[in-house]
Amino acid sequence: MADAPDGLPPLLLDLALEAARRAAELLREGRPDDLAVAATKSSPIDVVTEMDIAAEKLITGFLRERRPDDGFLGEEGAATPGTSGVRWVIDPLDGTVNYLYALPTWAVSIAAEYRGETVAGVVAVPMRGETFHAVLGGGAYCGERRLRCRPPAPMDESLVATGFNYVQAVRAQQARVAERLIPRVRDIRRSGSAAVDLCDVAAGRLDGYYERGLHPWDLAAGDLIAREAGALTGGRPGRAPSYELTLAASPSLFGPLQGLLDELGAWHD
């Protein structure tokens, strides 16, 4: 892949930071007490609220005004190819069910790709007062604090997070995988936001994270942030993170966890 022109990734990062800040403020301050489900996605419990839609419109409008030739891929429908080589990959509200129930673990995730490679990423977690960000090759940060993933630990002393799909048949298989995994690790966590889990790996709050069923907007920014903090990321052995399987972990855990998840069938329903 062609390297991004000098100065482009930091410029894209600055725009992503401001777009995420504005969307986070809208979502935090504008959440109505009677927030309702606007539609469903993959199943009746995979919801989209009016605020998801409003936040994506705010983000895409802000970015299009400043970079009209860029492409977009957004969870709530933004999909244009663009002509500049830059594409924005946007999840305006990762953790929608948490948000619907007024739980604090939700995020705004914005990544910028140049010719298919993610070069900048931002994950804002408003209810924590945290904004994670990274530029390809420039390290990962939470605010001004440089992030590093956790030091080496054996698998049975590792804290691992995961998520569950909204389709019931898929969740049943994921539960079977978790049932077989949990005796092999310290414990399992489930936050309800893939973007937050990836950033928590970057921040050293988790040793690892895996999930089946993620879309590009769920993982693009968080994957870059985790990698820039020293974590390894991937899917099944030899593959990139994908809908089939996404995994992020400290380097010592990554290989053993990846092999175990492959053995347990975490990559299929």
C-alpha positions as CSV (number, residue, x, y, z in Angstrom):
1,M,0.0,0.0,0.0
2,A,1.2,3.5,-0.8
3,D,2.4,5.5,2.2
4,A,0.1,8.4,3.1
5,P,1.5,11.9,2.1
6,D,3.5,13.6,4.9
7,G,1.2,15.5,7.2
8,L,-2.0,13.8,6.1
9,P,-2.4,11.3,9.0
10,P,-2.0,14.0,11.7
11,L,-4.4,16.2,9.8
12,L,-7.0,13.4,9.6
13,L,-6.5,12.7,13.3
14,D,-7.2,16.3,14.2
15,L,-10.4,16.2,12.2
16,A,-11.4,12.9,13.8
17,L,-10.8,14.2,17.3
18,E,-13.0,17.2,16.7
19,A,-15.8,15.2,15.0
20,A,-15.7,12.7,17.8
21,R,-15.8,15.5,20.4
22,R,-18.9,17.0,18.8
23,A,-20.7,13.7,18.5
24,A,-19.8,12.7,22.0
25,E,-21.3,16.0,23.3
26,L,-24.4,15.5,21.3
27,L,-24.9,12.0,22.6
28,R,-24.1,12.9,26.2
29,E,-26.0,16.1,26.5
30,G,-28.8,15.3,24.0
31,R,-29.9,11.9,25.2
32,P,-33.7,12.2,25.8
33,D,-35.2,10.6,28.9
34,D,-37.7,8.8,26.7
35,L,-35.1,7.5,24.2
36,A,-36.8,5.1,21.9
37,V,-35.7,2.4,19.4
38,A,-35.8,3.8,15.8
39,A,-35.2,0.5,14.0
40,T,-33.6,-2.9,14.3
41,K,-30.5,-4.3,12.6
42,S,-29.7,-8.0,12.6
43,S,-32.4,-9.0,15.1
44,P,-35.1,-7.4,17.2
45,I,-32.7,-6.8,20.0
46,D,-29.9,-5.3,17.8
47,V,-31.3,-1.7,17.9
48,V,-30.6,1.7,16.4
49,T,-31.8,4.7,18.2
50,E,-32.6,8.2,16.9
51,M,-29.3,9.3,18.5
52,D,-27.2,6.9,16.4
53,I,-28.6,8.5,13.3
54,A,-28.2,12.0,14.5
55,A,-24.6,11.4,15.6
56,E,-23.6,9.9,12.2
57,K,-25.2,12.8,10.4
58,L,-23.2,15.2,12.5
59,I,-19.9,13.4,11.9
60,T,-20.3,13.0,8.2
61,G,-21.5,16.5,7.8
62,F,-18.5,17.9,9.7
63,L,-16.0,15.9,7.7
64,R,-17.7,16.4,4.3
65,E,-17.6,20.1,4.8
66,R,-13.8,20.0,5.3
67,R,-12.9,17.1,2.9
68,P,-15.6,16.8,0.3
69,D,-13.6,14.3,-1.9
70,D,-13.2,11.7,0.8
71,G,-15.2,8.5,1.0
72,F,-17.3,7.2,3.9
73,L,-18.4,4.0,5.5
74,G,-20.7,4.3,8.4
75,E,-22.8,1.9,10.5
76,E,-26.0,3.9,10.0
77,G,-25.8,4.0,6.2
78,A,-23.1,6.4,5.1
79,A,-21.4,4.7,2.1
80,T,-19.7,6.8,-0.6
81,P,-16.4,5.9,-2.4
82,G,-14.7,9.3,-2.7
83,T,-11.8,10.2,-5.0
84,S,-9.1,11.4,-2.6
85,G,-7.8,8.0,-1.4
86,V,-9.1,8.7,2.1
87,R,-12.1,6.9,3.5
88,W,-13.7,7.5,6.9
89,V,-15.0,4.5,8.8
90,I,-17.5,5.6,11.4
91,D,-19.4,4.0,14.2
92,P,-21.3,7.0,15.7
93,L,-22.5,5.0,18.8
94,D,-20.7,1.8,19.6
95,G,-22.6,0.2,22.5
96,T,-26.1,1.3,21.5
97,V,-27.9,-1.1,23.9
98,N,-25.8,0.3,26.8
99,Y,-26.7,3.8,25.7
100,L,-30.4,2.8,25.4
101,Y,-30.3,1.6,29.0
102,A,-28.3,4.5,30.3
103,L,-25.2,2.4,31.0
104,P,-21.9,4.2,30.7
105,T,-19.9,1.9,28.3
106,W,-20.5,3.4,24.9
107,A,-18.2,5.2,22.4
108,V,-17.9,7.2,19.3
109,S,-15.4,5.5,16.9
110,I,-13.9,7.2,13.9
111,A,-11.0,5.9,11.7
112,A,-9.4,7.3,8.6
113,E,-8.0,5.0,6.0
114,Y,-5.6,6.0,3.2
115,R,-5.8,3.6,0.2
116,G,-7.2,0.9,2.4
117,E,-4.8,1.2,5.3
118,T,-6.0,2.7,8.6
119,V,-3.7,5.7,9.4
120,A,-5.6,7.5,12.2
121,G,-8.2,6.4,14.7
122,V,-10.2,8.0,17.6
123,V,-12.4,6.3,20.2
124,A,-14.2,8.8,22.5
125,V,-15.7,7.3,25.6
126,P,-17.7,10.2,27.0
127,M,-19.0,8.7,30.3
128,R,-15.4,7.9,31.3
129,G,-14.1,11.3,30.2
130,E,-11.6,9.5,27.9
131,T,-10.5,9.9,24.3
132,F,-8.2,7.3,22.8
133,H,-6.3,8.1,19.6
134,A,-3.5,6.9,17.4
135,V,-1.7,7.7,14.2
136,L,0.0,4.9,12.3
137,G,3.5,4.6,13.5
138,G,3.0,7.3,16.1
139,G,1.9,5.4,19.2
140,A,-1.4,5.3,21.0
141,Y,-2.6,7.8,23.6
142,C,-5.5,8.4,26.0
143,G,-5.5,12.2,26.1
144,E,-1.8,13.0,26.6
145,R,-0.9,9.7,28.2
146,R,1.0,7.2,26.1
147,L,-0.6,3.7,26.2
148,R,1.1,0.3,26.5
149,C,-0.6,-3.1,26.6
150,R,-0.1,-5.3,29.6
151,P,3.2,-7.1,30.3
152,P,3.5,-10.8,29.7
153,A,1.3,-13.2,31.8
154,P,0.4,-16.8,31.4
155,M,-3.0,-17.5,30.0
156,D,-4.4,-18.7,33.3
157,E,-3.6,-15.3,34.8
158,S,-5.0,-13.3,31.8
159,L,-8.2,-11.2,31.9
160,V,-10.0,-11.6,28.5
161,A,-13.0,-9.7,27.2
162,T,-15.5,-10.8,24.5
163,G,-18.8,-9.8,23.1
164,F,-22.0,-11.6,22.0
165,N,-23.9,-11.3,18.7
166,Y,-27.5,-10.2,18.7
167,V,-28.6,-13.2,16.7
168,Q,-29.7,-15.8,19.2
169,A,-28.3,-18.9,17.4
170,V,-24.9,-17.2,17.0
171,R,-24.9,-16.1,20.7
172,A,-25.6,-19.7,21.7
173,Q,-22.4,-20.9,20.0
174,Q,-20.4,-18.0,21.4
175,A,-21.6,-19.0,24.9
176,R,-20.4,-22.5,24.3
177,V,-17.0,-21.2,23.3
178,A,-16.9,-18.9,26.4
179,E,-17.9,-21.9,28.6
180,R,-14.8,-23.8,27.4
181,L,-12.5,-20.8,27.5
182,I,-13.3,-19.5,31.0
183,P,-11.5,-22.3,32.9
184,R,-8.3,-21.5,30.9
185,V,-8.1,-17.8,31.8
186,R,-8.3,-15.6,34.9
187,D,-11.8,-14.4,34.0
188,I,-13.9,-13.1,31.2
189,R,-15.5,-9.6,30.9
190,R,-18.2,-8.4,28.5
191,S,-18.6,-4.6,28.2
192,G,-20.9,-4.3,25.3
193,S,-18.6,-2.1,23.2
194,A,-16.0,-3.6,20.9
195,A,-14.3,-0.2,20.5
196,V,-14.0,0.2,24.2
197,D,-12.6,-3.3,24.7
198,L,-9.9,-2.8,22.0
199,C,-8.9,0.4,23.7
200,D,-8.8,-1.3,27.1
201,V,-6.4,-3.8,25.7
202,A,-4.3,-0.8,24.5
203,A,-4.5,0.8,28.0
204,G,-3.4,-2.4,29.8
205,R,-6.8,-2.9,31.4
206,L,-7.3,-6.3,29.6
207,D,-4.8,-8.9,28.5
208,G,-6.9,-9.8,25.5
209,Y,-10.2,-9.4,23.7
210,Y,-11.9,-11.5,21.0
211,E,-15.2,-11.4,19.2
212,R,-16.9,-12.9,16.2
213,G,-19.3,-10.8,14.1
214,L,-17.6,-7.4,14.0
215,H,-17.9,-5.0,11.1
216,P,-15.2,-2.6,9.8
217,W,-16.7,0.3,11.7
218,D,-16.7,-1.7,15.0
219,L,-13.0,-2.3,14.9
220,A,-11.1,0.0,12.6
221,A,-10.1,2.7,15.1
222,G,-9.7,0.4,18.1
223,D,-7.6,-2.1,16.1
224,L,-5.1,0.7,15.2
225,I,-5.0,2.0,18.8
226,A,-4.4,-1.5,20.2
227,R,-1.6,-2.1,17.7
228,E,0.1,1.2,18.3
229,A,0.1,0.4,22.1
230,G,2.1,-2.8,21.4
231,A,-0.7,-5.3,21.2
232,L,-1.0,-7.8,18.4
233,T,-4.2,-8.1,16.4
234,G,-5.6,-10.6,13.9
235,G,-8.3,-13.1,13.2
236,R,-7.9,-16.8,12.6
237,P,-4.2,-17.8,12.3
238,G,-2.6,-16.0,9.4
239,R,-5.6,-13.7,8.8
240,A,-6.5,-10.1,9.5
241,P,-9.2,-9.1,11.9
242,S,-12.6,-9.6,10.3
243,Y,-16.3,-10.5,10.8
244,E,-15.2,-14.1,11.1
245,L,-13.0,-13.4,14.2
246,T,-11.3,-10.4,15.7
247,L,-8.6,-10.8,18.3
248,A,-6.3,-8.3,20.2
249,A,-3.9,-9.3,22.9
250,S,-0.6,-8.6,24.5
251,P,2.2,-10.2,22.4
252,S,2.8,-13.1,24.8
253,L,-0.9,-14.1,25.0
254,F,-1.8,-13.5,21.3
255,G,-0.5,-16.7,19.9
256,P,-1.8,-19.1,22.6
257,L,-5.2,-17.4,22.7
258,Q,-5.5,-17.3,18.9
259,G,-4.7,-21.1,18.7
260,L,-7.1,-21.9,21.5
261,L,-10.0,-19.9,19.9
262,D,-9.4,-21.5,16.6
263,E,-9.5,-24.9,18.3
264,L,-12.7,-24.0,20.1
265,G,-14.4,-22.9,16.9
266,A,-14.8,-19.2,17.9
267,W,-14.7,-18.3,14.2
268,H,-17.9,-20.1,13.2
269,D,-21.6,-20.3,14.3
